């Protein structure tokens, strides 16, 4: 899928990341994901509030990171079917921010993202779903050589119905913790919301 630069262009986006060396990657933060449960994820309001705080912090940082909104493109009948209400972004992009539509969990696959984000940039990842787009995109970024930061409380997924192994339901919070541990083992830096004031500043 192609990118959309809102009120700006790729040259400006590249200039921003050249100065800051940081990228805020907002994955699938769309209306369908943050609707009240069960349509949206559990604790959707808390996660939304945390995401809003992260975005505000990034926009106020000097130098500001490059902010990229990744929008998932679902199939016909999916909650995020293109041009439906559920497909829309929760947070309207600013004039120097990019929107990239994707078809796969990995935001680098089949998109222009790898042309925009250099391999030596630090990437802060937030959004949905922990066990799909978050996992795949963080793993791909590590493979490119990027330093990757993931913030607890700023990503989420759904409860999982277990078909095998006796059935039952694995709650979302447990899945999120398992993926955090997996990604941390792979090299992702796990941070908490209390760390937010320093994330986009020179440390």
Order of alpha helices (4+ residues) and beta strands (2+ residues): beta-alpha-beta-alpha-beta-beta-alpha-beta-alpha-beta-beta-beta-alpha-beta-alpha
